[in-house]
Structures are given as C-alpha cells and as structure tokens.
C-alpha cells in the first residue's frame, strides 16, 4: 500500500454562541481538513485546528506546511508505517503541531480501516465510553448559573468553568454554581494562565466548600516554577495545559513535580503518536491525564476520544469543542448521551467526508 494523493482544505465554522476565556472571545473557528488517498482505495481523514495563541500556527501556515512539506515528503510512502512517517515529518515541522496532528490522525484512520476495527480497539481498547466536561465561558455570575442549570438539565455530570480575569467574580460564580447543582456534579476550573500565585491561593481557599475537582493552568505558561508553587501550596489538584506542548515539557513537569495532572491536546502535541509518548511519561510519574481539545470538528474530537478510550490513566475528558459548531462536515463522528461521549462503530475514526 502507498499514498497516492493528499488534499487539504479549510472550513470556517461559526459557533452557535460565542464564549470568553481569560485572553480572548471566540465566535468562530477555522479547521483544516486533510484527505490521504491510497492506491488500494482506502482513504484516511484528519483535521487541524490551529490557534496562534496556543499552537503558534495560523490556517495559512498549516496549509503551507501540508502543501510544501508533507505532500513532497510522504507521497508514495506506506501509510501503515506511521512511526517512520511521523518521525520524518517532525524534523521538518517542529512549529506545526496541529498540522502534524492532522496527518497523524489520517494515518491512524487508514490503519483502522485496513484492520476493519474502530481505532480505540487497535490502540488498546481499555474502555468504550468516557464522561466529558462541558465548558462555561466567562460571563456574569447570574448568566453562569443559568448556563450551568441548562447543561445539568441536558444530562452533563461535569462542568468546566472558565475564569482568570477577576478572581473575586470567579469565586462568586463557583460558589453559586455549587449551590445550584448540588454535590454530585463535578466542577473543574480553568484560569487559562490568568492568575498570580496569590490569586491562585485566594481562589482555591475561598472556593474550598465548593469541592472543586481540579484547577487548570492557573499561572502563565512561561513560568513553570510559579505553577509548581501553586501545586505545592493548594489542596486542589493542579493541571498543566498551556505549559505542556512537547514530550520534553512533560518530562520537565513530571521530573520536578510541578503539577498533579496534565491536559494532553492532540493539536498542541502533534497527534496520537506523540500523545502516546507524553502519556507514558505521565503514567510513569503517577500523573493523571485528561484529553482536551480546542474548537475542533467532530473528526478531531473523535481522534482524541479514541485515544482517551484506549489508555487506562486517561481518567478525564474535556472533549466538547465540537458541540457549538455550525455546519461541521464531520458531525456524527462521535455521539453524546447524558454527558457521556461514545465513538461510532465504524472502522478507523468513524468518519468519511466524501469528495
């Protein structure tokens, strides 16, 4: 088997409702879809969700990388030799993680289709479903509570609340949500790098009775020692997100005990192949892992889901980036029922985009 053609194209998808995080407001997203065709009429699909603030990429840079580097480098290669292809591309595409992720997931999609099995089975098959959180952006306390009530009524068992702009407002919102939803709904908080050490400690102490499950990336990604100080001084588990981009980042965070948990996003790290290695470091260090996402089509959400289902120490999922997208070409690649995310039963990633 060999790769006979590679195509990529952009899709702009509006969000049904914009949301705000610590450093921006998002109302739409641009994903780049990729199709890898083989000489045996098996086609694999992938998706990149570049975010200049997180992955350092733009849609234009992803298209350029695929057309100018990937196409020339892997045409006529055997798509089942995933490790060989990805190691070769990594040398030339170190600054293109979401582009690498798109290629990687398309190759794994081909592997699944050749095997006739859903990818999560091939990767390990540890579980067949996982609970996902759903995100509430930064808004006024009353609006936040209303949104929390809507999500709980839809069956979600875990809410992820964004903050990081105003610590006092964040405290108020968390306490009001806990009062509304009761003790059985899990609450996670993501400051998106917006806090100082003092603000992080204040937030955790003043929300103690809300029994938060975790706090994600409270401090700036460029200050790992500061993140480590938060971890050592608060009782709530601290998770790294923006601080984790590479395998080396994972090793540094684990070796120095700077965090309790890690958020592995395929778009940040470069796909399933690299996520496997990062997750191995986390597991060896006793760190729990979460598979997270950007604003992504259901196609790349499916890739994250299949990986999460395969790995025993991936105990958390934050795979809701597709829920508000309008006209997603890959809708149906995953299924959500009462806050639980399921893959479909088709081989590979379970999605065929057609021509």
C-alpha positions as CSV (number, residue, x, y, z in Angstrom):
1,X,0.0,0.0,0.0
2,X,1.2,3.5,-0.7
3,X,0.0,7.1,-0.5
4,X,-1.1,8.3,-4.0
5,X,-2.7,11.7,-3.2
6,X,-3.0,14.2,-0.4
7,X,-5.6,17.0,-0.3
8,X,-6.4,19.7,2.2
9,X,-8.9,22.5,2.5
10,X,-10.2,25.0,5.1
11,X,-13.6,25.1,6.7
12,X,-14.8,28.1,8.7
13,X,-17.4,27.2,11.3
14,X,-19.3,29.7,13.4
15,X,-20.1,29.0,17.0
16,X,-23.8,28.9,17.9
17,X,-22.8,31.1,20.8
18,X,-19.5,32.9,21.3
19,X,-17.6,32.4,24.6
20,X,-14.9,34.3,26.5
21,X,-11.8,33.0,28.2
22,X,-9.0,34.9,30.0
23,X,-7.4,36.3,26.9
24,X,-9.9,36.3,24.1
25,X,-13.5,35.9,22.9
26,X,-14.2,33.3,20.3
27,X,-17.2,33.3,17.8
28,X,-15.9,31.1,15.0
29,X,-13.1,28.7,14.2
30,X,-11.2,27.7,11.1
31,X,-10.3,24.0,10.8
32,X,-8.1,22.5,8.0
33,X,-9.3,19.1,6.8
34,X,-7.0,16.6,5.1
35,X,-7.7,13.6,2.9
36,X,-4.9,10.9,2.3
37,X,-5.8,8.6,-0.5
38,X,-4.0,5.2,-1.0
39,X,-3.5,3.0,-4.1
40,X,-5.9,0.5,-2.5
41,X,-8.9,2.9,-2.4
42,X,-8.7,3.3,1.4
43,X,-8.9,7.0,2.4
44,X,-7.9,8.5,5.8
45,X,-9.1,11.8,7.1
46,X,-7.6,14.2,9.5
47,X,-8.2,17.7,10.9
48,X,-6.1,20.6,12.2
49,X,-7.4,23.3,14.5
50,X,-4.6,25.9,14.6
51,X,-4.6,28.5,17.3
52,X,-1.9,31.1,17.1
53,X,-2.0,31.7,20.9
54,X,-1.7,28.0,21.7
55,X,-0.1,26.1,18.8
56,X,1.7,29.1,17.2
57,X,0.0,28.4,13.9
58,X,-2.4,30.1,11.5
59,X,-4.6,28.4,8.9
60,X,-2.3,29.8,6.3
61,X,0.8,28.3,7.9
62,X,-0.9,24.9,8.2
63,X,-1.9,24.9,4.6
64,X,1.6,25.8,3.6
65,X,3.2,23.1,5.7
66,X,0.9,20.4,4.3
67,X,1.3,21.5,0.7
68,X,5.0,22.3,0.7
69,X,6.4,19.8,3.2
70,X,4.0,16.9,3.8
71,X,3.0,16.4,0.2
72,X,6.5,16.3,-1.1
73,X,7.8,14.2,1.8
74,X,5.3,11.3,2.2
75,X,3.8,10.8,-1.2
76,X,4.3,7.2,-2.3
77,X,5.1,6.2,1.4
78,X,3.4,3.2,3.1
79,X,0.7,4.8,5.3
80,X,0.9,1.9,7.7
81,X,4.4,2.9,8.7
82,X,3.1,5.6,11.0
83,X,6.2,5.9,13.2
84,X,8.5,6.3,10.3
85,X,6.4,8.9,8.6
86,X,5.8,11.0,11.7
87,X,9.4,10.9,12.9
88,X,10.5,12.1,9.5
89,X,7.9,14.9,9.4
90,X,8.7,16.1,13.0
91,X,12.2,17.0,11.9
92,X,10.8,19.5,9.4
93,X,7.6,20.6,11.2
94,X,8.5,21.3,14.8
95,X,6.5,24.5,14.7
96,X,3.4,23.0,13.1
97,X,1.8,20.7,15.8
98,X,-1.8,20.8,14.6
99,X,-0.7,20.1,11.0
100,X,1.2,17.1,12.3
101,X,-1.9,16.1,14.3
102,X,-4.0,16.1,11.1
103,X,-1.5,13.9,9.2
104,X,-1.1,11.6,12.2
105,X,-4.9,11.0,12.7
106,X,-5.4,10.5,8.9
107,X,-2.7,7.7,9.0
108,X,-4.4,6.1,12.1
109,X,-7.7,6.4,10.3
110,X,-6.2,4.4,7.4
111,X,-4.8,1.8,9.9
112,X,-8.2,1.3,11.4
113,X,-9.9,1.0,8.1
114,X,-7.3,-1.6,6.9
115,X,-7.9,-3.5,10.1
116,X,-11.7,-3.2,9.9
117,X,-11.7,-2.0,13.6
118,X,-12.5,1.3,15.4
119,X,-9.3,2.9,16.3
120,X,-9.9,2.8,20.1
121,X,-9.8,-1.0,19.8
122,X,-6.5,-1.0,17.9
123,X,-4.9,1.4,20.4
124,X,-5.7,-0.7,23.4
125,X,-9.5,-0.8,24.0
126,X,-9.4,0.0,27.7
127,X,-13.0,1.4,27.8
128,X,-15.7,2.1,25.3
129,X,-17.1,5.4,26.6
130,X,-16.0,8.3,28.8
131,X,-17.6,11.2,30.6
132,X,-16.8,14.6,29.2
133,X,-17.0,18.0,30.8
134,X,-18.8,20.9,29.1
135,X,-17.4,24.4,29.2
136,X,-18.9,27.6,30.5
137,X,-17.1,30.7,29.4
138,X,-16.5,33.8,31.4
139,X,-19.8,35.7,32.0
140,X,-21.7,37.4,34.8
141,X,-22.5,35.2,37.8
142,X,-26.2,35.1,37.1
143,X,-25.6,34.1,33.5
144,X,-23.1,31.5,34.6
145,X,-25.6,29.9,36.9
146,X,-28.3,29.9,34.2
147,X,-25.9,28.2,31.8
148,X,-24.9,25.6,34.4
149,X,-28.5,24.8,35.0
150,X,-29.1,24.3,31.3
151,X,-26.2,21.9,31.0
152,X,-27.2,19.9,34.0
153,X,-30.7,19.6,32.6
154,X,-29.2,18.2,29.4
155,X,-27.5,15.4,31.4
156,X,-24.0,16.7,31.8
157,X,-22.4,15.5,35.0
158,X,-19.2,17.6,34.8
159,X,-18.9,21.4,34.3
160,X,-15.7,23.2,33.4
161,X,-15.8,26.9,34.3
162,X,-13.5,29.4,32.7
163,X,-12.0,32.3,34.6
164,X,-8.8,34.1,35.2
165,X,-9.8,37.8,34.7
166,X,-11.4,38.7,38.0
167,X,-10.7,36.3,40.9
168,X,-13.5,37.7,43.1
169,X,-16.0,37.2,40.3
170,X,-14.6,33.7,39.7
171,X,-15.1,32.8,43.4
172,X,-18.6,34.1,43.4
173,X,-19.5,32.1,40.2
174,X,-18.1,28.8,41.5
175,X,-19.9,29.1,44.9
176,X,-23.2,29.9,43.2
177,X,-22.9,27.1,40.7
178,X,-22.2,24.6,43.5
179,X,-25.2,25.8,45.5
180,X,-27.4,25.4,42.4
181,X,-26.2,22.0,41.1
182,X,-25.6,20.2,44.5
183,X,-22.7,18.0,45.5
184,X,-23.0,15.3,42.8
185,X,-22.0,17.4,39.8
186,X,-18.2,17.6,39.2
187,X,-16.8,21.1,38.9
188,X,-13.5,22.0,37.2
189,X,-12.0,25.4,36.9
190,X,-9.7,26.8,34.2
191,X,-7.9,30.1,34.7
192,X,-6.1,30.0,31.3
193,X,-2.9,31.5,32.8
194,X,-4.8,34.4,34.2
195,X,-3.7,34.3,37.9
196,X,-0.7,35.2,40.0
197,X,0.4,32.9,42.8
198,X,-1.5,35.0,45.4
199,X,-4.7,35.0,43.3
200,X,-4.5,31.2,42.8
201,X,-4.2,30.6,46.5
202,X,-7.0,33.0,47.2
203,X,-9.3,31.4,44.7
204,X,-8.7,27.9,46.0
205,X,-9.1,28.8,49.6
206,X,-12.3,30.8,49.1
207,X,-13.9,28.0,47.0
208,X,-12.9,25.2,49.4
209,X,-16.5,24.4,50.2
210,X,-17.3,24.0,46.5
211,X,-15.1,20.9,46.4
212,X,-13.5,21.6,43.1
213,X,-12.2,18.5,41.2
214,X,-9.2,20.4,39.8
215,X,-7.8,23.8,38.8
216,X,-6.3,24.0,35.3
217,X,-3.3,26.2,34.3
218,X,-3.7,29.0,36.9
219,X,-0.5,30.8,36.1
220,X,1.4,31.8,32.9
221,X,2.9,29.0,30.8
222,X,6.3,30.6,30.7
223,X,6.7,30.4,34.5
224,X,6.9,26.7,35.4
225,X,8.3,27.3,38.8
226,X,5.3,29.5,39.6
227,X,3.0,26.7,38.6
228,X,4.9,24.4,40.8
229,X,4.5,26.7,43.8
230,X,0.7,26.8,43.3
231,X,0.7,23.0,43.2
232,X,2.7,22.8,46.4
233,X,0.6,25.3,48.3
234,X,-3.1,24.4,47.4
235,X,-5.1,21.3,48.3
236,X,-6.9,21.1,44.9
237,X,-5.1,19.1,42.2
238,X,-3.4,21.4,39.7
239,X,-3.3,20.5,35.9
240,X,-0.9,21.8,33.3
241,X,-2.4,22.8,29.9
242,X,-0.6,25.5,28.0
243,X,2.6,24.6,29.8
244,X,2.5,21.2,28.1
245,X,3.3,21.3,24.4
246,X,6.1,18.7,23.9
247,X,7.4,15.4,25.3
248,X,10.2,17.4,26.9
249,X,7.7,19.6,28.6
250,X,6.0,16.5,30.0
251,X,9.4,15.2,31.3
252,X,10.2,18.5,32.9
253,X,6.8,18.9,34.6
254,X,6.9,15.3,35.9
255,X,10.6,15.2,37.0
256,X,10.2,18.4,39.1
257,X,6.7,17.5,40.5
258,X,5.3,20.8,39.2
259,X,1.8,19.5,38.7
260,X,-0.6,16.8,39.7
261,X,-2.2,16.3,36.3
262,X,-1.7,17.0,32.6
263,X,-4.0,18.1,29.8
264,X,-3.0,16.4,26.6
265,X,-4.4,18.0,23.5
266,X,-3.7,16.4,20.1
267,X,-3.5,19.8,18.5
268,X,-0.8,21.0,20.9
269,X,1.4,17.9,20.9
270,X,1.2,16.8,17.3
271,X,-1.3,13.9,17.3
272,X,-1.8,10.4,18.7
273,X,1.7,9.2,18.2
274,X,3.2,12.0,20.3
275,X,0.3,11.8,22.8
276,X,1.2,8.2,23.4
277,X,4.7,9.1,24.5
278,X,3.6,12.0,26.6
279,X,1.0,9.9,28.3
280,X,3.6,7.2,29.0
281,X,5.7,9.8,30.9
282,X,2.7,11.0,32.8
283,X,1.8,7.4,33.8
284,X,5.4,6.6,34.9
285,X,5.3,9.7,37.1
286,X,1.9,8.9,38.6
287,X,0.2,11.8,36.9
288,X,-3.4,11.5,35.9
289,X,-4.2,12.7,32.3
290,X,-7.0,14.5,30.6
291,X,-7.6,14.6,26.9
292,X,-8.7,18.1,26.0
293,X,-9.5,19.9,22.8
294,X,-9.6,23.3,21.0
295,X,-12.6,24.4,18.9
296,X,-12.4,21.4,16.7
297,X,-14.6,19.4,14.3
298,X,-16.1,16.2,15.5
299,X,-13.4,14.5,13.3
300,X,-10.5,15.5,15.6
301,X,-12.7,15.2,18.7
302,X,-13.1,11.6,17.6
303,X,-9.3,11.2,17.4
304,X,-9.0,12.5,21.0
305,X,-11.8,10.3,22.1
306,X,-10.4,7.1,20.6
307,X,-7.1,7.8,22.3
308,X,-8.7,8.5,25.6
309,X,-10.7,5.3,25.5
310,X,-7.5,3.3,24.9
311,X,-5.3,4.5,27.8
312,X,-6.0,3.5,31.4
313,X,-4.6,6.6,33.1
314,X,-6.6,9.0,30.9
315,X,-9.3,9.4,33.5
316,X,-10.7,12.8,32.4
317,X,-12.0,14.1,29.1
318,X,-12.8,17.6,28.0
319,X,-14.0,16.9,24.5
320,X,-16.7,19.4,23.9
321,X,-15.1,21.6,21.2
322,X,-17.5,20.4,18.5
323,X,-20.7,20.9,20.3
324,X,-21.4,24.5,19.3
325,X,-20.0,24.3,15.7
326,X,-22.4,25.1,12.9
327,X,-22.2,23.1,9.7
328,X,-19.5,20.7,10.9
329,X,-18.6,18.4,8.0
330,X,-17.8,15.6,10.3
331,X,-20.9,15.7,12.6
332,X,-21.8,12.2,13.7
333,X,-18.2,11.0,14.2
334,X,-18.9,10.9,18.0
335,X,-22.1,10.6,20.0
336,X,-23.0,12.4,23.2
337,X,-25.7,11.0,25.6
338,X,-26.2,12.4,29.1
339,X,-22.7,13.8,29.3
340,X,-21.1,10.6,28.1
341,X,-19.1,10.6,24.8
342,X,-19.2,7.5,22.6
343,X,-17.4,6.6,19.3
344,X,-19.4,5.2,16.5
345,X,-18.9,1.6,15.5
346,X,-17.3,2.3,12.1
347,X,-13.6,1.4,11.4
348,X,-10.9,3.9,12.0
349,X,-12.1,7.3,13.3
350,X,-15.6,6.5,12.0
351,X,-15.9,9.3,9.5
352,X,-15.9,9.5,5.7
353,X,-16.1,13.1,4.4
354,X,-16.6,12.0,0.7
355,X,-15.3,14.0,-2.2
